[in-house]
Amino acid sequence: MTPRDLLSLAVDSCLDAAKLLHDVRVDVESKGAFDQVSSADVELESFLRGVLTAGAPGSAVVGEELGSATASVTWYVDPIDGTRNFVRGIPLSCISVAAAVDGVLVAGCVLDPFRDELFTAAAGVPFTVRSSGLTITPGVSPRPLVLTDIPLPGSPYTGEMDLLGALLEIADVRRVYSTALSLAWVAAGRADAAANIGVFPWDVAAGAVLVREAGGEFRQIGANAFAAGRGEIVPWLAGRMEGILS
């Protein structure tokens, strides 16, 4: 399957999964000291796994809730990125699916079911946004707009508050608590950069494709952090975060 084929399958799976959200029951359980998981997370991931592996026989899935495996074609699935927002009824979460071929990310899809916005891109397929709601052409800000959730509750790293304080002096900062959605917004030009510590592959895979195909850069930092976007703010963020993680 080509990257375009994989993207088409990812889009169809996300759109069908979003329909399930209108009828799914949302029961919530704790997952660690600060995280939560809902029945919707599990049901949507199970659905996405079935559709994706059926559409690409022999493929495997790396998912947040139901385990991970790899193959020549590997899917990275986050059924509800931003669960803590979702379970409180805050419309800042999304469905995120990415495809990798032989370890290289080639297609990404992020669907915001609340705004009916679909962000897509693949190798050889330009980044696009499809939205049925009000959209504003992104303007220019006097300072870079950065999306970050640093520091997360319970973070084991020191120096994150210093980073946030320094960032507030040079940038306009928003806290979204959905990494995939933040990266999609960066790709769309609504923010100049996004950065987080404490992320997993399924959080960033689709967004990394979107940002890169939209002309930005995605920098993986260590095993669980990233800085992405456009302009000088990206290396600034990366340098500060590397110091925190070292």
Salt bridges, closest charged atoms under 4 A:
ASP16 OD1 - LYS19 NZ 3.65
ASP27 OD1 - ARG25 NE 3.11
GLU45 OE2 - ARG49 NE 3.01
GLU64 OE2 - LYS31 NZ 3.16
GLU65 OE2 - LYS31 NZ 3.31
ASP112 OD2 - ARG115 NH1 2.73
GLU117 OE2 - ARG190 NH2 2.87
ASP172 OD1 - ARG174 NH1 2.61
GLU217 OE1 - ARG219 NE 2.98
